[in-house]
Amino acid sequence: MTGRAATAAGLRAFFSTIGGLRHRFADHLVAMKAGRVVAEGAPADIVDAELIEEVFDLPCVVVPDPVTGTPMVVPTA
């Protein structure tokens, strides 16, 4: 079942970490650090290197995923 189909069926999913496939298929993300919301919105609107470094302390670049076009996080350190 796709994310959109699950939403249409009234289902919701929650993921606690970034990475893997979460931001490739999510329609909406909430980035949190120390119990506070740092950013919220569509992955293409909020996922960038500054956010990833702020939330996860991970230097990286964010490039378009070659398959989906969604943000892909590439660690640099």
Phi, psi and omega in degrees: 000132178283165178301318180293321178293321178296318178297317179298329180276000179087013181265152177227154176231149178230130177239136187266348181225159174267158180123179180057231186254000187303306184284349176286330188240353180283145174272335187211134177237151171234116179263128182232150173215131179053038175081006179238149178283125180263322180204153180209136177152193178292142181309317181296336181272334187242334185281111174215172185301322181296318179296313182298318179293320179296314186279319187248358182058041185238108174296135184199174165240152177241122182234161176294134175297131183294342181263313187257341183081357179281166182298134177239124182271125179240109180297144178248353179224000000 
